[in-house]
Amino acid sequence: MSVVEFTRPQHQVWVCLCGCSSFALRSDGGTECQNCGEQDNDGGWHIPKGGQWEGDEPVADIQGNGSVEFAMARVKRLAADDDVALVAIAKEDGRLHLWGGAETPEQEEWVKQKLIELCELWKVKT
């Protein structure tokens, strides 16, 4: 028997009470939060882009055990998703490439805000 029943719509993700959405699935059917270590907690379902989760967006920090190749492959897969709204690339020689689907001033402001959030996230990780 699973601790978390996966009968919800596919667009929801399970989030620990600490806000993390990365879990280890144990052989006994339970879960263990990869952030706080809580086992079989009473988290909640999160609907991305608004909805039921109250608080900050959940954290899903996948490190790939320090493998740059793993991380690069994951980012490439994410960039190919149908709902991608922004892609920023910096080459080792300093060249920059940016694509965004923004067409209105409000969408352009959203892109700028997301770039600021990415910079803040980078500060936290480094």
Helices and strands as residue ranges (DSSP letters): E 13-15, E 23-25, E 31-33, E 44-46, G 64-66, H 68-79, E 86-90, E 96-100, H 105-125
